[in-house]
Amino acid sequence: MSAAIEALQQTSKTAGVTVALLEKEARTGGNSGKASSGINGVLTRTQKDMGIHDSVDAFVQDTLKSGHGKSNQTLVGKLAQDSTQAVSWLQNEFKLDLDVLARLGGHSFPRTHRRPDLDGKPQPVGWGIVSALGKRLGEFASAENAR
C-alpha cells in the first residue's frame, strides 16, 4: 500500500501512467491490519523525545541475534536503516500517533512504536496504519474519478 501511494504521488505529475495494487487477501492490507505489537524504528522523534539512545547498529545486532543465524544481514541492515524514515512517514504524512514505545523481546532499547490507548483500550497499530493508507488510496481514486 505504501509503495502504491508513493507511485501515485509520483505519477500524478506524469500523465498516462497507471498504478495497480494487487492484494492476495480478501481485504486490502491483509494480515497487516491485525498486527498489534507495533512498528519498530530507531532514531525516531519519539525515541529522541524520550531520551532513548538507540542506534541502527543495535537494531541490526538485536535482529540478527533473534534470527539465530538465519537472517540475511543485508536485508536486516536495510530494515534497520530505513526504519527511522518509515516511522516518520507515518507520523508526519498520515498524522498517526505512534508515541507510545515498548521494549519487546530481543530488543536492547524500547523501539516498538504503538498507538496510545483510547479509553483504556489498546489501539491496534496494524489496523491504524492500514486504515490510514487505505484512506489515502481512496483519495487518489476519488481524484482520478473526478477527472
C-alpha positions as a Markdown table, in Angstrom:
| # | Residue | x | y | z |
|---|---|---|---|---|
| 1 | Met | 0.0 | 0.0 | 0.0 |
| 2 | Ser | 2.8 | 2.4 | 0.8 |
| 3 | Ala | 4.5 | 1.6 | -2.5 |
| 4 | Ala | 1.3 | 2.3 | -4.3 |
| 5 | Ile | 0.9 | 5.7 | -2.6 |
| 6 | Glu | 4.4 | 6.7 | -3.4 |
| 7 | Ala | 4.0 | 5.6 | -7.0 |
| 8 | Leu | 0.7 | 7.5 | -7.2 |
| 9 | Gln | 2.3 | 10.6 | -5.8 |
| 10 | Gln | 4.9 | 10.4 | -8.5 |
| 11 | Thr | 2.6 | 9.5 | -11.3 |
| 12 | Ser | 0.2 | 12.4 | -10.5 |
| 13 | Lys | 3.0 | 14.5 | -12.1 |
| 14 | Thr | 3.1 | 12.2 | -15.2 |
| 15 | Ala | 0.1 | 11.8 | -17.4 |
| 16 | Gly | -0.9 | 8.4 | -18.7 |
| 17 | Val | 0.7 | 6.2 | -16.0 |
| 18 | Thr | -1.5 | 3.7 | -14.2 |
| 19 | Val | -0.7 | 2.2 | -10.8 |
| 20 | Ala | -2.3 | -1.1 | -9.8 |
| 21 | Leu | -2.5 | -2.6 | -6.3 |
| 22 | Leu | -2.6 | -6.3 | -6.1 |
| 23 | Glu | -3.8 | -7.9 | -2.8 |
| 24 | Lys | -3.8 | -11.6 | -2.1 |
| 25 | Glu | -6.3 | -11.4 | 0.8 |
| 26 | Ala | -10.0 | -10.5 | 0.7 |
| 27 | Arg | -9.3 | -7.2 | 2.5 |
| 28 | Thr | -6.8 | -4.6 | 1.4 |
| 29 | Gly | -3.9 | -4.7 | 3.8 |
| 30 | Gly | -4.3 | -8.4 | 4.5 |
| 31 | Asn | -3.0 | -9.6 | 7.8 |
| 32 | Ser | -1.2 | -6.3 | 8.5 |
| 33 | Gly | -4.5 | -4.9 | 9.7 |
| 34 | Lys | -4.4 | -7.5 | 12.5 |
| 35 | Ala | -0.8 | -6.6 | 13.7 |
| 36 | Ser | -0.9 | -5.5 | 17.2 |
| 37 | Ser | 2.6 | -5.2 | 18.5 |
| 38 | Gly | 3.7 | -2.0 | 16.7 |
| 39 | Ile | 6.3 | -0.8 | 14.2 |
| 40 | Asn | 9.9 | -0.8 | 15.1 |
| 41 | Gly | 12.0 | 2.2 | 14.4 |
| 42 | Val | 15.3 | 3.7 | 15.6 |
| 43 | Leu | 16.5 | 7.3 | 15.9 |
| 44 | Thr | 12.9 | 8.5 | 15.7 |
| 45 | Arg | 11.4 | 11.7 | 17.1 |
| 46 | Thr | 9.6 | 9.7 | 19.7 |
| 47 | Gln | 12.8 | 8.0 | 20.9 |
| 48 | Lys | 14.7 | 11.3 | 21.0 |
| 49 | Asp | 11.9 | 13.0 | 22.9 |
| 50 | Met | 12.1 | 10.2 | 25.5 |
| 51 | Gly | 15.9 | 10.3 | 25.8 |
| 52 | Ile | 16.3 | 6.8 | 24.3 |
| 53 | His | 19.8 | 6.4 | 22.7 |
| 54 | Asp | 19.2 | 3.6 | 20.4 |
| 55 | Ser | 21.1 | 3.0 | 17.1 |
| 56 | Val | 20.8 | 1.4 | 13.7 |
| 57 | Asp | 23.7 | -0.9 | 14.8 |
| 58 | Ala | 21.9 | -2.0 | 17.9 |
| 59 | Phe | 18.7 | -2.7 | 15.9 |
| 60 | Val | 20.7 | -4.8 | 13.4 |
| 61 | Gln | 22.5 | -6.7 | 16.1 |
| 62 | Asp | 19.3 | -7.4 | 18.1 |
| 63 | Thr | 17.6 | -8.6 | 14.9 |
| 64 | Leu | 20.5 | -10.9 | 13.8 |
| 65 | Lys | 20.7 | -12.4 | 17.3 |
| 66 | Ser | 16.9 | -13.1 | 17.3 |
| 67 | Gly | 17.3 | -14.7 | 13.8 |
| 68 | His | 19.6 | -17.4 | 15.2 |
| 69 | Gly | 21.9 | -17.2 | 12.1 |
| 70 | Lys | 19.0 | -17.4 | 9.6 |
| 71 | Ser | 18.7 | -13.7 | 8.8 |
| 72 | Asn | 20.0 | -12.0 | 5.7 |
| 73 | Gln | 22.4 | -9.4 | 7.1 |
| 74 | Thr | 22.0 | -7.1 | 4.1 |
| 75 | Leu | 18.2 | -7.1 | 4.4 |
| 76 | Val | 18.3 | -6.6 | 8.2 |
| 77 | Gly | 20.6 | -3.7 | 7.7 |
| 78 | Lys | 18.2 | -2.2 | 5.2 |
| 79 | Leu | 15.2 | -2.7 | 7.6 |
| 80 | Ala | 17.0 | -1.0 | 10.5 |
| 81 | Gln | 18.4 | 1.8 | 8.4 |
| 82 | Asp | 15.1 | 2.7 | 6.8 |
| 83 | Ser | 13.0 | 2.3 | 10.0 |
| 84 | Thr | 13.5 | 5.9 | 11.0 |
| 85 | Gln | 12.0 | 7.2 | 7.7 |
| 86 | Ala | 9.2 | 4.6 | 7.9 |
| 87 | Val | 8.0 | 5.7 | 11.3 |
| 88 | Ser | 8.5 | 9.4 | 10.5 |
| 89 | Trp | 6.5 | 9.0 | 7.3 |
| 90 | Leu | 3.5 | 7.5 | 9.2 |
| 91 | Gln | 3.7 | 10.1 | 11.9 |
| 92 | Asn | 4.2 | 13.1 | 9.6 |
| 93 | Glu | 2.4 | 12.3 | 6.4 |
| 94 | Phe | -0.6 | 10.4 | 8.0 |
| 95 | Lys | -0.6 | 12.1 | 11.4 |
| 96 | Leu | -0.5 | 8.7 | 13.1 |
| 97 | Asp | 0.1 | 8.9 | 16.9 |
| 98 | Leu | 2.9 | 6.4 | 17.4 |
| 99 | Asp | 4.3 | 8.0 | 20.5 |
| 100 | Val | 4.0 | 5.0 | 22.9 |
| 101 | Leu | 7.2 | 3.0 | 23.0 |
| 102 | Ala | 7.7 | -0.6 | 24.1 |
| 103 | Arg | 10.8 | -2.7 | 24.6 |
| 104 | Leu | 9.8 | -6.1 | 23.2 |
| 105 | Gly | 11.6 | -9.4 | 23.4 |
| 106 | Gly | 15.0 | -9.3 | 21.8 |
| 107 | His | 15.3 | -5.5 | 21.9 |
| 108 | Ser | 18.1 | -3.8 | 23.8 |
| 109 | Phe | 16.1 | -0.5 | 23.7 |
| 110 | Pro | 12.4 | 0.5 | 23.5 |
| 111 | Arg | 11.8 | 0.8 | 19.8 |
| 112 | Thr | 8.4 | -0.6 | 19.1 |
| 113 | His | 6.1 | 2.3 | 18.3 |
| 114 | Arg | 2.5 | 1.9 | 19.3 |
| 115 | Arg | -0.7 | 4.0 | 19.4 |
| 116 | Pro | -1.9 | 5.3 | 22.7 |
| 117 | Asp | -4.8 | 3.6 | 24.5 |
| 118 | Leu | -8.2 | 5.0 | 23.8 |
| 119 | Asp | -10.5 | 5.0 | 26.9 |
| 120 | Gly | -8.2 | 2.4 | 28.5 |
| 121 | Lys | -8.2 | 0.1 | 25.5 |
| 122 | Pro | -5.1 | -0.6 | 23.4 |
| 123 | Gln | -5.4 | 0.5 | 19.8 |
| 124 | Pro | -4.2 | -2.0 | 17.1 |
| 125 | Val | -1.3 | -0.5 | 15.3 |
| 126 | Gly | -1.7 | -2.5 | 12.1 |
| 127 | Trp | -5.3 | -1.5 | 11.7 |
| 128 | Gly | -4.4 | 2.2 | 12.3 |
| 129 | Ile | -1.7 | 2.0 | 9.6 |
| 130 | Val | -3.7 | 0.1 | 7.1 |
| 131 | Ser | -6.7 | 2.4 | 7.6 |
| 132 | Ala | -4.6 | 5.5 | 7.1 |
| 133 | Leu | -3.0 | 4.1 | 4.0 |
| 134 | Gly | -6.4 | 2.9 | 2.6 |
| 135 | Lys | -7.9 | 6.3 | 3.2 |
| 136 | Arg | -5.1 | 7.9 | 1.2 |
| 137 | Leu | -5.5 | 5.4 | -1.6 |
| 138 | Gly | -9.2 | 6.2 | -1.6 |
| 139 | Glu | -8.4 | 9.9 | -2.0 |
| 140 | Phe | -6.3 | 9.2 | -5.1 |
| 141 | Ala | -9.2 | 7.1 | -6.5 |
| 142 | Ser | -11.7 | 9.9 | -5.9 |
| 143 | Ala | -9.4 | 12.4 | -7.5 |
| 144 | Glu | -9.0 | 10.1 | -10.6 |
| 145 | Asn | -12.8 | 9.6 | -10.8 |
| 146 | Ala | -13.4 | 13.3 | -10.7 |
| 147 | Arg | -11.2 | 13.9 | -13.8 |
